[in-house]
Amino acid sequence: MKNSRIIMIMGLVLIILFSSLMPSVAQKNSGFDLESKSAVLMDAQSGEIIYSKNANEKLPPASITKIMTMLLTMEALDEGEVSLTDEITASEHASKMGGSQIWLEPGEKMTLEQLLKAVAIVSANDACVAIAEHLYGTEEKFVEAMNKKAKELGMKNTYFYNTNGLPIEDSESKGNYTTAYDVALMSRALLQYPQVLKYTSTWIDHLRDGESFLRNTNNLVRFYNGADGLKTGYTSEAGFCLSATAQKEGMRFIAVVMKAPNSKVRFAEAKKLLSYAFSIHKSLLIAKKGEKIEQVNVFKGQKQNIAIEAKEDVNVIIKKGEGENLTKQIRVNKEIVAPIKKGDKVGEIVILQGDQVLERVDLVAQEGVEKANIFKITVQLLKRFIGTMF
């Protein structure tokens, strides 16, 4: 009896010891013993968090701040408030920025596109302020818009004091703060404007007719297949930061690392996160733009039915081995009434995995339909009436 009790106690001790070792073993096997203080890996399409480490810890973002600057710029371009060809005159204030810069002289003129390129490629602080002043009149007004946008995106642990992420001297505030999760949120928002990738993916470029050399601070766009953005950051307080994104095989992911001990580590760990995401996921093409989905009835039209298609390719990203319980729903408007133009929305296609909506894309008319004359409409009404009687 005594021996059996001893054996039982020893067994329990071994179980407890083994259980306590499980988390560290799992972490080691996952390959995510990251040196960076904070990190997030996100599916850019769905916003799903695949991996996180201290995701909500408030940290200085340094030049990753400029993701928000670029986001507000792309929104203004999309809404037609400004143009890439706008000529911007550098102010005295903009020319006094330190850190990374393109050495703007007061009164020097550049186009918005040239300044945006300088921000995206070499993280130019002076170009950042020049853009902010052009869009909102002053940097202070622009920063107000940055914080407003942060709230709209659900960035609950973020506050901006300036547009470029430079530390604030002679102030009780240490400057901008955010989290890896919030950076992923604003990175995903910026990716809604894919034209910005033209600049963030550029490795080498020039300004001032070739006199000013631009070399991207994000090494991944040159050395990691599929990488095309987004932004690096560094100050002595923030450490080495990076919001990286890559796309391949119909999939896009965002990897954020903050406060890495050195530049080599930030790139290596972002690469590790992205590679992990691509290795465990696959993309399924559910419907291709231009392909007929089905025919739908049209009321009061010269034609009584038309073909419909997805407005864009319908892709879903799922973990490998989890595609069995996908459901495709074709949801057509209850009544489609002429006149209809080609490309008008007539419904949507929804892809679900269980109860979770993975993707939702508009269904549009493949052709236009003019309104019928009164005789045809009367005939259609009579057919409807007779149909309800039987």
KEGU-696736 format. One record per residue (C-alpha): residue in one letter; x, y, z. Coordinates in steps of 0.1 Angstrom, whole numbers, padded with zeros to 4 digits, always signed. Layout:
BEGIN
AXYZ/...
END
This chain:
BEGIN
M+0000+0000+0000/K+0028+0024+0010/N+0047+0016-0022/S+0017+0022-0044/R+0011+0056-0027/I+0047+0065-0034/I+0044+0055-0070/M+0012+0075-0074/I+0027+0106-0059/M+0058+0103-0081/G+0035+0099-0111/L+0016+0131-0102/V+0048+0150-0098/L+0060+0138-0132/I+0027+0149-0148/I+0029+0183-0132/L+0065+0188-0143/F+0057+0176-0178/S+0027+0199-0180/S+0048+0229-0169/L+0073+0222-0197/M+0046+0220-0224/P+0043+0257-0232/S+0080+0262-0236/V+0083+0231-0258/A+0054+0242-0279/Q+0068+0277-0283/K+0102+0262-0293/N+0087+0239-0318/S+0066+0267-0334/G+0098+0286-0341/F+0085+0318-0325/D+0110+0325-0297/L+0111+0360-0310/E+0136+0386-0296/S+0114+0415-0306/K+0095+0429-0277/S+0061+0428-0295/A+0048+0411-0327/V+0016+0404-0346/L+0010+0383-0377/M-0023+0391-0395/D-0042+0378-0425/A-0046+0410-0445/Q-0079+0398-0462/S-0098+0388-0431/G-0079+0406-0403/E-0075+0373-0384/I-0046+0373-0360/I-0025+0342-0366/Y+0002+0349-0340/S+0008+0376-0314/K+0033+0385-0287/N+0026+0414-0263/A+0003+0426-0291/N-0013+0454-0269/E+0017+0467-0252/K+0021+0504-0258/L+0055+0512-0275/P+0070+0541-0295/P+0066+0533-0332/A+0093+0556-0346/S+0088+0559-0384/I+0061+0532-0386/T+0040+0563-0377/K+0042+0572-0414/I+0018+0543-0423/M-0009+0566-0410/T+0005+0596-0429/M+0004+0575-0461/L-0031+0563-0453/L-0045+0598-0450/T-0026+0608-0482/M-0041+0579-0501/E-0076+0587-0489/A-0072+0623-0500/L-0060+0611-0534/D-0089+0586-0537/E-0114+0613-0528/G-0100+0637-0554/E-0090+0663-0528/V-0054+0663-0540/S-0035+0651-0570/L-0001+0634-0574/T+0009+0662-0597/D+0002+0689-0570/E+0033+0711-0566/I+0042+0715-0529/T+0064+0742-0515/A+0085+0732-0485/S+0080+0754-0455/E+0106+0765-0430/H+0091+0741-0404/A+0093+0711-0428/S+0129+0718-0437/K+0139+0717-0400/M+0131+0680-0394/G+0159+0659-0383/G+0166+0621-0388/S+0159+0606-0421/Q+0153+0633-0447/I+0157+0644-0483/W+0171+0678-0471/L+0143+0700-0483/E+0152+0736-0486/P+0127+0763-0475/G+0108+0773-0507/E+0119+0742-0526/K+0091+0727-0548/M+0083+0690-0554/T+0052+0672-0565/L+0031+0653-0541/E+0041+0620-0558/Q+0078+0629-0553/L+0073+0636-0516/L+0052+0605-0511/K+0079+0584-0528/A+0105+0599-0504/V+0083+0590-0474/A+0076+0554-0486/I+0112+0546-0497/V+0136+0565-0474/S+0112+0575-0446/A+0119+0612-0451/N+0107+0632-0421/D+0108+0665-0439/A+0087+0652-0468/C+0062+0638-0443/V+0056+0672-0428/A+0054+0689-0462/I+0027+0665-0472/A+0008+0671-0439/E+0009+0708-0444/H-0003+0706-0480/L-0033+0684-0470/Y-0044+0701-0438/G-0026+0735-0437/T-0006+0727-0406/E+0011+0696-0391/E-0011+0700-0360/K-0043+0698-0380/F-0030+0668-0398/V-0021+0651-0365/E-0057+0657-0353/A-0069+0638-0384/M-0044+0610-0377/N-0058+0605-0342/K-0094+0607-0355/K-0086+0580-0381/A-0070+0558-0355/K-0102+0559-0335/E-0122+0550-0366/L-0099+0519-0372/G-0103+0507-0336/M-0067+0515-0326/K-0075+0518-0289/N-0039+0520-0276/T-0025+0546-0300/Y-0018+0583-0299/F+0001+0605-0323/Y+0018+0638-0314/N+0034+0642-0348/T+0033+0629-0384/N+0067+0613-0386/G+0074+0595-0353/L+0104+0616-0342/P+0108+0619-0304/I+0095+0651-0289/E+0123+0671-0272/D+0116+0694-0242/S+0082+0678-0235/E+0067+0657-0208/S+0054+0634-0236/K+0079+0610-0250/G+0061+0611-0284/N+0038+0588-0304/Y+0028+0555-0289/T+0010+0525-0304/T+0009+0487-0303/A+0018+0459-0327/Y-0019+0451-0330/D-0028+0487-0338/V+0000+0489-0364/A-0014+0458-0381/L-0048+0475-0382/M-0036+0507-0399/S-0013+0486-0422/R-0044+0466-0433/A-0063+0499-0439/L-0034+0513-0460/L-0035+0481-0482/Q-0070+0490-0492/Y-0052+0514-0515/P-0029+0490-0534/Q-0014+0518-0556/V+0007+0528-0525/L+0026+0496-0531/K+0041+0511-0562/Y+0062+0532-0538/T+0067+0510-0508/S+0079+0481-0531/T+0105+0503-0549/W+0140+0493-0541/I+0160+0521-0558/D+0149+0554-0572/H+0160+0590-0575/L+0148+0626-0570/R+0160+0660-0583/D+0168+0646-0618/G+0190+0619-0604/E+0209+0640-0579/S+0192+0625-0548/F+0195+0587-0544/L+0167+0568-0528/R+0173+0533-0514/N+0144+0515-0496/T+0149+0511-0459/N+0129+0478-0460/N+0153+0451-0470/L+0125+0425-0475/V+0113+0442-0507/R+0146+0432-0522/F+0154+0399-0505/Y+0120+0382-0497/N+0098+0369-0525/G+0065+0386-0526/A+0073+0414-0501/D+0061+0448-0513/G+0059+0470-0482/L+0052+0486-0458/K+0074+0506-0434/T+0105+0505-0412/G+0112+0525-0380/Y+0140+0532-0356/T+0148+0555-0327/S+0170+0547-0297/E+0138+0544-0276/A+0117+0525-0301/G+0144+0501-0311/F+0141+0485-0346/C+0105+0483-0359/L+0089+0470-0390/S+0055+0465-0406/A+0060+0441-0434/T+0036+0427-0460/A+0039+0401-0487/Q+0016+0386-0513/K+0019+0353-0532/E-0005+0326-0545/G-0035+0349-0539/M-0026+0354-0502/R-0014+0385-0484/F-0002+0387-0448/I+0011+0415-0425/A+0039+0409-0400/V+0046+0436-0374/V+0076+0435-0351/M+0084+0462-0326/K+0115+0469-0305/A+0138+0444-0320/P+0174+0446-0307/N+0189+0453-0341/S+0180+0456-0378/K+0190+0421-0387/V+0167+0406-0361/R+0136+0427-0372/F+0140+0416-0408/A+0147+0379-0399/E+0117+0378-0375/A+0093+0394-0399/K+0104+0370-0426/K+0099+0341-0402/L+0064+0352-0394/L+0054+0357-0431/S+0069+0324-0441/Y+0050+0306-0414/A+0017+0322-0426/F+0023+0311-0462/S+0033+0276-0451/I+0001+0268-0432/H-0025+0285-0454/K-0038+0281-0489/S-0060+0302-0512/L-0091+0289-0529/L-0106+0306-0560/I-0143+0304-0555/A-0154+0326-0584/K-0135+0344-0611/K-0144+0379-0623/G-0160+0378-0658/E-0174+0343-0654/K-0212+0339-0654/I-0226+0329-0620/E-0262+0325-0630/Q-0292+0341-0648/V-0315+0364-0629/N-0349+0378-0637/V-0354+0414-0646/F-0387+0433-0641/K-0398+0461-0665/G-0369+0454-0688/Q-0365+0449-0726/K-0349+0416-0716/Q-0365+0394-0689/N-0332+0380-0676/I-0295+0387-0675/A-0263+0370-0665/I-0245+0381-0634/E-0209+0379-0623/A-0187+0386-0593/K-0173+0422-0593/E-0139+0408-0585/D-0122+0374-0580/V-0136+0357-0550/N-0107+0341-0531/V-0107+0328-0495/I-0077+0320-0474/I-0080+0290-0452/K-0057+0268-0432/K-0046+0237-0450/G-0069+0208-0444/E-0099+0231-0434/G-0117+0235-0467/E-0144+0209-0462/N-0170+0230-0444/L-0171+0260-0468/T-0205+0272-0480/K-0211+0295-0509/Q-0243+0315-0509/I-0256+0335-0539/R-0278+0363-0525/V-0296+0381-0553/N-0317+0412-0547/K-0354+0404-0541/E-0364+0423-0572/I-0342+0436-0600/V-0359+0464-0619/A-0348+0480-0652/P-0331+0501-0663/I-0299+0484-0653/K-0264+0494-0664/K-0236+0469-0669/G-0218+0466-0636/D-0247+0476-0614/K-0249+0457-0581/V-0277+0430-0581/G-0267+0410-0550/E-0236+0394-0534/I-0218+0362-0531/V-0209+0352-0495/I-0185+0325-0485/L-0189+0310-0450/Q-0169+0286-0429/G-0194+0273-0405/D-0211+0305-0392/Q-0181+0327-0399/V-0182+0349-0430/L-0148+0346-0448/E-0155+0367-0479/R-0183+0389-0493/V-0182+0402-0528/D-0208+0421-0549/L-0226+0404-0577/V-0230+0427-0607/A-0249+0427-0641/Q-0228+0414-0670/E-0249+0436-0694/G-0272+0465-0693/V-0310+0463-0698/E-0332+0492-0709/K-0366+0499-0695/A-0394+0482-0715/N-0422+0501-0732/I-0456+0503-0715/F-0470+0473-0735/K-0442+0450-0724/I-0445+0461-0688/T-0483+0455-0689/V-0477+0420-0702/Q-0452+0413-0675/L-0476+0425-0648/L-0504+0403-0662/K-0480+0373-0661/R-0472+0381-0625/F-0508+0384-0616/I-0518+0351-0633/G-0488+0334-0616/T-0500+0344-0582/M-0534+0328-0589/F-0521+0293-0594/
END
